[in-house]
Amino acid sequence: MEERVINAALLGLGTVGTGVYKVLKGQEEEMTAKIGCKVKITKVLVRSLEKAVQKVEEPSILTNNWNEIKEDPSIDIVIELIGGIEPAKSYILDALHAGKHVVTANKDLIAVHGQELLDAAKAAKVDFLFEAAVAGGIPIIRPLKQCLAGNHLSEVMGIVNGTTNFILTKMSQDKMEFQDALALATKLGYAEADPTADIDGLDAGRKVAILASVAFNSRVVFDDVYIEGITKISAKDIRYAKEMGCTIKLLGVARNTETGIEAYVCPMLIPSDHPLATVNDSYNAVFVHGDAVEDAMFFGRGAGELPTASAVTGDIFDIVRNIQANCCGRIGCTCYKQLPVKRMEDTYNRYFLRLHVEDRCGVLAEMTEVFAKYHVSVAQIIQRDSQNDNMAEVVVITAKVREGDFKTAIQELGGRAAVKKISKTIRVYGK
């Protein structure tokens, strides 16, 4: 019996695209035994044919004309790895409307236009899979949609950006300041030439939108996610965090509460005994809590050529199995609820507060008076002498408090004569 071949087109031959090409080549000998047929890349869409020719074994598969792929009925699967919104969105919609299955790693696109793309896939009765859009090589989208579908999930949170985790690791372990750690990350290739999307939390924000939508079966888009980056974190903050039994990580947090979904990205102190506290360097980890499974954690490489290619290839193989079983489009959009997304002011967290005050009797009493007015309870406090003889540095960790109330308390505290400077406020993860 002749071996069946399923043809695929690859859009983009950058880092991840090259990785997918390599992984599929490396799987050729076992592919039929593993998934029942061969997957063959018959077209690769690139901007520069000249630059791409060195990356493939068969230069004839290269093209810079999208229509050659869109109008080719022999191509069953389109693998979109060019990134960004356009032309990626148009290419994907064209492919879906033409009855082609699509695999993508495009978090930017899914976080904003995921519903439109999933609706188009449903209408065409084809698969649209995006495992690689969140956490690189770590399986998390498929587990949320399938393996954990028997749970009511209340929280999905974790470290979903390797660049910022590397920077914070260096600041913690090597006592580097932020700019020095960023420079090292850039030198080693962990940070892009323009690191804004990473260090400002935008990359993680897109991933949180996707995770929240999948986990809670309700649409959350990028604009719903509150975002803070790590640019204001100092080595001093990290030293104080350690003294208080914590480490600082950039966390993406999504919670399903009785009053709505919370979705945010920000640097947070996390207790040193929490599993995420030991996730260092460029590694990612996602922590899930469900009513049946309780706690589960997914850990691994969150980016890179081959880890991300691993996730993309897994989606390709899944589609191939569906094609052979004639059961494509089984799991599409799972956002059947319409839950509200809470304003950040209405969320509850603990807070780390570092400030400089007059070094005299009664100042702490003044602080606690303001805190009490806005229902802010102090859980931990450290006082240090400042270099200025008349000043003291105070570090406080609060109990859980509504963010809006805490911000109002800080505003009033900052207006007191005894308070010379509020240096930092950072959220604290936990009860």
C-alpha positions, -999 to +999 in steps of 0.1 A: +000+000+000+013+034-010+024+056+019+000+086+024+016+121+023+000+152+037+014+184+023+020+215+043+032+251+037+054+270+060+050+308+063+083+323+075+118+308+078+130+328+108+141+312+141+110+292+147+102+284+111+137+270+106+133+250+138+100+235+125+117+226+092+146+209+111+122+190+135+101+177+107+132+166+088+144+148+119+111+130+123+109+116+087+120+081+094+096+076+123+067+097+111+046+070+094+049+047+124+041+076+148+012+093+131+002+070+102+016+090+072+042+115+061+041+153+064+059+170+036+067+208+034+060+216-002+061+254+000+079+279+022+068+315+020+097+339+025+105+376+019+140+370+005+145+340-017+183+347-017+186+346+021+164+315+025+180+293+000+208+282+024+182+270+050+164+243+030+175+212+011+152+219-018+153+255-030+124+249-054+099+249-024+107+285-017+083+313-028+075+349-021+040+346-036+012+338-011-012+330-039+009+299-048+000+285-014-036+298-011-046+285-045-028+251-042-055+224-034-028+199-026-017+218+005-037+207+035-019+225+064-006+261+066+020+268+094+021+305+101+053+316+118+058+352+104+043+368+135+026+402+140-009+411+130-006+417+092-002+401+068-004+371+091-041+376+099-050+379+062-030+348+053-046+327+080-081+338+071-074+331+034-061+296+044-091+288+066-116+300+040-099+278+015-104+248+038-068+245+049-059+237+085-037+262+103-011+260+130+004+292+144+026+305+172+013+340+168+004+352+204+000+389+192-027+379+167-046+354+190-047+377+220-065+403+199-083+384+170-085+349+184-124+348+183-125+358+146-099+332+136-116+304+156-150+313+142-136+311+107-120+277+114-154+264+128-172+276+097-147+258+075-147+227+097-109+227+099-084+228+128-068+260+141-042+252+167-019+275+186-001+255+213+032+274+207+016+308+213+021+304+250+052+292+269+071+279+239+078+242+242+057+237+274+024+220+267-003+242+283-031+250+258-039+214+250-038+204+287-062+232+296-086+223+267-084+185+270-065+170+300-079+194+325-114+199+310-130+180+339-120+208+362-134+242+371-102+262+370-098+291+394-063+302+387-036+300+359-005+319+367+032+318+361+064+329+345+057+332+308+086+354+296+121+340+296+139+373+290+126+390+321+131+359+341+167+358+331+172+394+340+155+390+374+176+359+380+208+377+374+197+406+396+189+381+424+219+357+421+246+381+409+233+413+426+232+431+392+212+463+386+185+461+360+204+479+332+234+456+336+213+425+336+195+437+305+228+443+287+239+408+295+206+393+283+210+413+250+246+401+246+237+365+252+207+366+228+179+363+254+167+399+247+159+414+213+176+446+201+144+463+211+134+445+244+103+467+250+077+439+245+095+418+271+107+442+298+074+462+297+054+430+302+035+432+268+046+398+257+035+382+289+002+402+288-007+386+254-001+352+268-022+359+299-051+369+277-049+336+258-045+315+290-074+332+307-097+327+277-088+290+275-088+283+312-120+301+321-140+295+289-146+332+285-131+357+261-103+378+275-084+401+250-051+418+253-067+452+262-084+435+292-050+427+308-034+451+333+003+453+326+034+464+345+070+456+335+102+452+354+121+483+345+116+499+380+128+469+400+161+475+417+187+453+434+177+468+467+141+456+462+154+421+456+176+422+487+147+433+509+125+406+493+150+380+502+152+393+538+114+389+540+115+353+527+106+361+491+119+364+456+107+388+428+094+374+395+074+388+367+042+369+370+012+366+347-019+360+368-054+350+357-080+342+383-117+333+380-134+348+410-171+351+421-170+388+409-153+382+376-119+374+359-087+390+371-060+392+345-027+410+350+011+410+346+034+426+371+065+420+391+055+403+423+072+390+455+066+353+458+074+332+489+107+314+485+091+280+492+067+284+462+076+261+432+078+291+409+104+308+431+130+283+419+123+288+382+154+306+370+172+319+339+152+317+307+129+289+319+091+293+320+065+277+343+027+278+345+009+269+377-027+258+375-053+253+402-085+233+396-112+220+418-104+183+409-067+183+401-059+209+428-024+221+419-004+213+388+027+229+373+041+229+338+078+237+334+103+240+306+119+262+279+095+290+271+111+301+238+139+293+213+141+276+180+136+240+189+114+242+220+089+263+201+092+241+171+084+212+193+050+227+202+043+236+165+051+201+154+029+186+180+000+206+166+008+195+131+008+159+141-025+164+159-040+177+128-026+149+107-042+123+131-075+142+128-074+143+090-068+105+089-097+099+113-119+123+095-126+143+127-112+177+121-125+207+140-134+187+171-121+213+196-125+249+185-134+280+205-143+270+241-153+305+252-190+297+259-192+320+289-194+358+291-177+366+324-168+402+333-131+412+336-124+431+367-107+465+369-073+463+386-086+486+413-110+459+424-085+431+427-071+421+461-034+415+467-008+419+494+018+447+489+055+454+494+060+491+503+094+508+506+096+544+518+118+570+536+104+587+566+116+611+593+135+593+620+115+603+650+090+589+675+054+587+663+061+582+625+051+546+625+020+554+644+011+580+618+016+554+590-006+528+607-033+555+613-035+561+576-034+524+568-062+517+593-084+544+576-083+524+543-083+489+558-046+482+551-032+457+577+005+453+582+019+417+581+057+424+582+078+455+588+115+463+586+131+496+596+166+506+586+187+537+593+192+559+563+225+575+553+207+607+563+208+611+601+173+624+601+158+597+579+149+561+582+140+535+555+109+515+563+098+484+544+063+470+549+044+439+536+007+442+540-021+417+544-045+414+514-062+446+506-083+460+477-059+477+453-080+509+450-080+513+488-042+507+490-035+533+463-057+558+481-038+551+513-004+555+496-016+588+480-026+602+514+006+588+531+027+605+504+012+638+514+023+635+551+052+657+561+069+628+579+070+608+546+099+621+525+097+595+496+077+565+486+104+545+468+085+515+456+053+495+458+053+459+445+025+433+447+030+402+468+016+368+456-001+346+481-027+346+508 
